[in-house]
Structure formats: C-alpha cells, structure tokens
Amino acid sequence: MRVHYPYLKIAENSEILKKLVFHLGGIIVWTLRGWFGIAQQLGSPLGYFR
C-alpha cells in the first residue's frame, strides 16, 4: 500500500489541477468573449486590438 499511496496523491492532485485549469480556461474564455463583444459594439474589432 505504501507504494501506491504517493501515486494516489499525485492522481488526486492532477484531478484538482485539471479542475483549476478548466475553471481558469472558462474564465479566460468569458473575458475574451466580453472583450470581443465590447470591440464589436465599438466598431471594428481589429482597430480595438491595435
């Protein structure tokens, strides 16, 4: 059991990391959507990023 214990801890940590990355990715996607929405409302998105 001692051999498998560190592996289980790593697996749990990787699951937590996956969830964190997933949530961070969702936040980034939502902020990018917000920025694109603002840029489209202002006019040309290309001009907004220059």
PDB file as gemmi writes it, atoms N, CA and C in Angstrom:
CRYST1    1.000    1.000    1.000  90.00  90.00  90.00 P 1                      
ATOM      1  N   MET A   1       0.832  -1.202   0.000  1.00  0.00           N  
ATOM      2  CA  MET A   1       0.000   0.000   0.000  1.00  0.00           C  
ATOM      3  C   MET A   1       0.869   1.255   0.000  1.00  0.00           C  
ATOM      4  N   ARG A   2       2.039   1.161   0.622  1.00  0.00           N  
ATOM      5  CA  ARG A   2       2.899   2.350   0.664  1.00  0.00           C  
ATOM      6  C   ARG A   2       3.381   2.725  -0.737  1.00  0.00           C  
ATOM      7  N   VAL A   3       3.502   1.732  -1.612  1.00  0.00           N  
ATOM      8  CA  VAL A   3       3.983   2.041  -2.963  1.00  0.00           C  
ATOM      9  C   VAL A   3       2.929   2.823  -3.745  1.00  0.00           C  
ATOM     10  N   HIS A   4       1.655   2.472  -3.529  1.00  0.00           N  
ATOM     11  CA  HIS A   4       0.596   3.093  -4.319  1.00  0.00           C  
ATOM     12  C   HIS A   4       0.147   4.430  -3.731  1.00  0.00           C  
ATOM     13  N   TYR A   5       0.473   4.691  -2.474  1.00  0.00           N  
ATOM     14  CA  TYR A   5      -0.045   5.905  -1.833  1.00  0.00           C  
ATOM     15  C   TYR A   5       0.415   7.186  -2.525  1.00  0.00           C  
ATOM     16  N   PRO A   6       1.732   7.350  -2.817  1.00  0.00           N  
ATOM     17  CA  PRO A   6       2.143   8.596  -3.491  1.00  0.00           C  
ATOM     18  C   PRO A   6       1.456   8.738  -4.851  1.00  0.00           C  
ATOM     19  N   TYR A   7       1.279   7.614  -5.557  1.00  0.00           N  
ATOM     20  CA  TYR A   7       0.633   7.695  -6.866  1.00  0.00           C  
ATOM     21  C   TYR A   7      -0.809   8.183  -6.722  1.00  0.00           C  
ATOM     22  N   LEU A   8      -1.493   7.703  -5.688  1.00  0.00           N  
ATOM     23  CA  LEU A   8      -2.870   8.152  -5.466  1.00  0.00           C  
ATOM     24  C   LEU A   8      -2.896   9.645  -5.157  1.00  0.00           C  
ATOM     25  N   LYS A   9      -1.937  10.117  -4.354  1.00  0.00           N  
ATOM     26  CA  LYS A   9      -1.899  11.542  -4.042  1.00  0.00           C  
ATOM     27  C   LYS A   9      -1.650  12.353  -5.314  1.00  0.00           C  
ATOM     28  N   ILE A  10      -0.752  11.864  -6.167  1.00  0.00           N  
ATOM     29  CA  ILE A  10      -0.478  12.576  -7.420  1.00  0.00           C  
ATOM     30  C   ILE A  10      -1.736  12.590  -8.286  1.00  0.00           C  
ATOM     31  N   ALA A  11      -2.450  11.465  -8.326  1.00  0.00           N  
ATOM     32  CA  ALA A  11      -3.671  11.398  -9.135  1.00  0.00           C  
ATOM     33  C   ALA A  11      -4.699  12.395  -8.604  1.00  0.00           C  
ATOM     34  N   GLU A  12      -4.861  12.470  -7.290  1.00  0.00           N  
ATOM     35  CA  GLU A  12      -5.813  13.427  -6.720  1.00  0.00           C  
ATOM     36  C   GLU A  12      -5.401  14.854  -7.056  1.00  0.00           C  
ATOM     37  N   ASN A  13      -4.104  15.140  -6.921  1.00  0.00           N  
ATOM     38  CA  ASN A  13      -3.638  16.494  -7.221  1.00  0.00           C  
ATOM     39  C   ASN A  13      -3.849  16.816  -8.696  1.00  0.00           C  
ATOM     40  N   SER A  14      -3.614  15.842  -9.582  1.00  0.00           N  
ATOM     41  CA  SER A  14      -3.796  16.104 -11.010  1.00  0.00           C  
ATOM     42  C   SER A  14      -5.268  16.371 -11.303  1.00  0.00           C  
ATOM     43  N   GLU A  15      -6.171  15.664 -10.610  1.00  0.00           N  
ATOM     44  CA  GLU A  15      -7.604  15.928 -10.811  1.00  0.00           C  
ATOM     45  C   GLU A  15      -7.936  17.355 -10.376  1.00  0.00           C  
ATOM     46  N   ILE A  16      -7.372  17.779  -9.242  1.00  0.00           N  
ATOM     47  CA  ILE A  16      -7.612  19.145  -8.764  1.00  0.00           C  
ATOM     48  C   ILE A  16      -7.041  20.148  -9.770  1.00  0.00           C  
ATOM     49  N   LEU A  17      -5.835  19.849 -10.287  1.00  0.00           N  
ATOM     50  CA  LEU A  17      -5.227  20.753 -11.262  1.00  0.00           C  
ATOM     51  C   LEU A  17      -6.083  20.829 -12.520  1.00  0.00           C  
ATOM     52  N   LYS A  18      -6.610  19.673 -12.950  1.00  0.00           N  
ATOM     53  CA  LYS A  18      -7.471  19.685 -14.143  1.00  0.00           C  
ATOM     54  C   LYS A  18      -8.672  20.589 -13.910  1.00  0.00           C  
ATOM     55  N   LYS A  19      -9.281  20.488 -12.720  1.00  0.00           N  
ATOM     56  CA  LYS A  19     -10.444  21.321 -12.428  1.00  0.00           C  
ATOM     57  C   LYS A  19     -10.051  22.793 -12.406  1.00  0.00           C  
ATOM     58  N   LEU A  20      -8.898  23.104 -11.802  1.00  0.00           N  
ATOM     59  CA  LEU A  20      -8.465  24.502 -11.743  1.00  0.00           C  
ATOM     60  C   LEU A  20      -8.219  25.040 -13.143  1.00  0.00           C  
ATOM     61  N   VAL A  21      -7.518  24.246 -13.970  1.00  0.00           N  
ATOM     62  CA  VAL A  21      -7.233  24.694 -15.336  1.00  0.00           C  
ATOM     63  C   VAL A  21      -8.534  24.876 -16.106  1.00  0.00           C  
ATOM     64  N   PHE A  22      -9.484  23.949 -15.887  1.00  0.00           N  
ATOM     65  CA  PHE A  22     -10.767  24.044 -16.598  1.00  0.00           C  
ATOM     66  C   PHE A  22     -11.496  25.326 -16.214  1.00  0.00           C  
ATOM     67  N   HIS A  23     -11.536  25.632 -14.911  1.00  0.00           N  
ATOM     68  CA  HIS A  23     -12.237  26.838 -14.461  1.00  0.00           C  
ATOM     69  C   HIS A  23     -11.512  28.092 -14.950  1.00  0.00           C  
ATOM     70  N   LEU A  24     -10.170  28.081 -14.881  1.00  0.00           N  
ATOM     71  CA  LEU A  24      -9.420  29.247 -15.355  1.00  0.00           C  
ATOM     72  C   LEU A  24      -9.648  29.442 -16.846  1.00  0.00           C  
ATOM     73  N   GLY A  25      -9.660  28.332 -17.598  1.00  0.00           N  
ATOM     74  CA  GLY A  25      -9.916  28.427 -19.033  1.00  0.00           C  
ATOM     75  C   GLY A  25     -11.293  29.014 -19.300  1.00  0.00           C  
ATOM     76  N   GLY A  26     -12.287  28.601 -18.508  1.00  0.00           N  
ATOM     77  CA  GLY A  26     -13.632  29.147 -18.682  1.00  0.00           C  
ATOM     78  C   GLY A  26     -13.663  30.640 -18.405  1.00  0.00           C  
ATOM     79  N   ILE A  27     -12.953  31.065 -17.349  1.00  0.00           N  
ATOM     80  CA  ILE A  27     -12.915  32.496 -17.021  1.00  0.00           C  
ATOM     81  C   ILE A  27     -12.251  33.269 -18.155  1.00  0.00           C  
ATOM     82  N   ILE A  28     -11.135  32.723 -18.690  1.00  0.00           N  
ATOM     83  CA  ILE A  28     -10.430  33.408 -19.780  1.00  0.00           C  
ATOM     84  C   ILE A  28     -11.337  33.508 -21.005  1.00  0.00           C  
ATOM     85  N   VAL A  29     -12.041  32.409 -21.311  1.00  0.00           N  
ATOM     86  CA  VAL A  29     -12.935  32.421 -22.479  1.00  0.00           C  
ATOM     87  C   VAL A  29     -14.025  33.469 -22.298  1.00  0.00           C  
ATOM     88  N   TRP A  30     -14.593  33.543 -21.078  1.00  0.00           N  
ATOM     89  CA  TRP A  30     -15.673  34.512 -20.850  1.00  0.00           C  
ATOM     90  C   TRP A  30     -15.147  35.938 -20.961  1.00  0.00           C  
ATOM     91  N   THR A  31     -13.929  36.207 -20.426  1.00  0.00           N  
ATOM     92  CA  THR A  31     -13.389  37.564 -20.517  1.00  0.00           C  
ATOM     93  C   THR A  31     -13.093  37.915 -21.970  1.00  0.00           C  
ATOM     94  N   LEU A  32     -12.571  36.930 -22.734  1.00  0.00           N  
ATOM     95  CA  LEU A  32     -12.305  37.199 -24.152  1.00  0.00           C  
ATOM     96  C   LEU A  32     -13.613  37.469 -24.889  1.00  0.00           C  
ATOM     97  N   ARG A  33     -14.659  36.712 -24.555  1.00  0.00           N  
ATOM     98  CA  ARG A  33     -15.963  36.960 -25.185  1.00  0.00           C  
ATOM     99  C   ARG A  33     -16.438  38.367 -24.850  1.00  0.00           C  
ATOM    100  N   GLY A  34     -16.255  38.777 -23.599  1.00  0.00           N  
ATOM    101  CA  GLY A  34     -16.659  40.123 -23.205  1.00  0.00           C  
ATOM    102  C   GLY A  34     -15.885  41.173 -23.990  1.00  0.00           C  
ATOM    103  N   TRP A  35     -14.559  40.957 -24.137  1.00  0.00           N  
ATOM    104  CA  TRP A  35     -13.745  41.919 -24.883  1.00  0.00           C  
ATOM    105  C   TRP A  35     -14.184  41.987 -26.336  1.00  0.00           C  
ATOM    106  N   PHE A  36     -14.447  40.805 -26.939  1.00  0.00           N  
ATOM    107  CA  PHE A  36     -14.878  40.802 -28.342  1.00  0.00           C  
ATOM    108  C   PHE A  36     -16.235  41.486 -28.481  1.00  0.00           C  
ATOM    109  N   GLY A  37     -17.131  41.270 -27.501  1.00  0.00           N  
ATOM    110  CA  GLY A  37     -18.436  41.926 -27.553  1.00  0.00           C  
ATOM    111  C   GLY A  37     -18.290  43.438 -27.479  1.00  0.00           C  
ATOM    112  N   ILE A  38     -17.422  43.922 -26.580  1.00  0.00           N  
ATOM    113  CA  ILE A  38     -17.200  45.368 -26.454  1.00  0.00           C  
ATOM    114  C   ILE A  38     -16.599  45.911 -27.748  1.00  0.00           C  
ATOM    115  N   ALA A  39     -15.618  45.187 -28.302  1.00  0.00           N  
ATOM    116  CA  ALA A  39     -14.964  45.642 -29.529  1.00  0.00           C  
ATOM    117  C   ALA A  39     -15.971  45.715 -30.674  1.00  0.00           C  
ATOM    118  N   GLN A  40     -16.847  44.717 -30.785  1.00  0.00           N  
ATOM    119  CA  GLN A  40     -17.835  44.731 -31.866  1.00  0.00           C  
ATOM    120  C   GLN A  40     -18.829  45.866 -31.663  1.00  0.00           C  
ATOM    121  N   GLN A  41     -19.187  46.146 -30.403  1.00  0.00           N  
ATOM    122  CA  GLN A  41     -20.117  47.249 -30.149  1.00  0.00           C  
ATOM    123  C   GLN A  41     -19.467  48.590 -30.504  1.00  0.00           C  
ATOM    124  N   LEU A  42     -18.167  48.717 -30.227  1.00  0.00           N  
ATOM    125  CA  LEU A  42     -17.487  49.980 -30.529  1.00  0.00           C  
ATOM    126  C   LEU A  42     -17.322  50.146 -32.031  1.00  0.00           C  
ATOM    127  N   GLY A  43     -17.155  49.039 -32.750  1.00  0.00           N  
ATOM    128  CA  GLY A  43     -16.987  49.154 -34.199  1.00  0.00           C  
ATOM    129  C   GLY A  43     -16.152  48.007 -34.736  1.00  0.00           C  
ATOM    130  N   SER A  44     -14.921  48.301 -35.153  1.00  0.00           N  
ATOM    131  CA  SER A  44     -14.097  47.263 -35.771  1.00  0.00           C  
ATOM    132  C   SER A  44     -13.250  46.569 -34.709  1.00  0.00           C  
ATOM    133  N   PRO A  45     -13.322  45.246 -34.595  1.00  0.00           N  
ATOM    134  CA  PRO A  45     -12.504  44.530 -33.612  1.00  0.00           C  
ATOM    135  C   PRO A  45     -11.012  44.681 -33.889  1.00  0.00           C  
ATOM    136  N   LEU A  46     -10.636  44.780 -35.166  1.00  0.00           N  
ATOM    137  CA  LEU A  46      -9.210  44.883 -35.481  1.00  0.00           C  
ATOM    138  C   LEU A  46      -8.648  46.190 -34.948  1.00  0.00           C  
ATOM    139  N   GLY A  47      -9.389  47.268 -35.081  1.00  0.00           N  
ATOM    140  CA  GLY A  47      -8.928  48.552 -34.570  1.00  0.00           C  
ATOM    141  C   GLY A  47      -8.803  48.533 -33.054  1.00  0.00           C  
ATOM    142  N   TYR A  48      -9.628  47.708 -32.403  1.00  0.00           N  
ATOM    143  CA  TYR A  48      -9.612  47.641 -30.941  1.00  0.00           C  
ATOM    144  C   TYR A  48      -8.326  47.013 -30.435  1.00  0.00           C  
ATOM    145  N   PHE A  49      -7.754  46.071 -31.220  1.00  0.00           N  
ATOM    146  CA  PHE A  49      -6.565  45.356 -30.743  1.00  0.00           C  
ATOM    147  C   PHE A  49      -5.271  46.025 -31.178  1.00  0.00           C  
ATOM    148  N   ARG A  50      -5.333  47.064 -32.007  1.00  0.00           N  
ATOM    149  CA  ARG A  50      -4.088  47.692 -32.448  1.00  0.00           C  
ATOM    150  C   ARG A  50      -3.514  48.613 -31.385  1.00  0.00           C  
TER     151      ARG A  50                                                      
END                                                                             
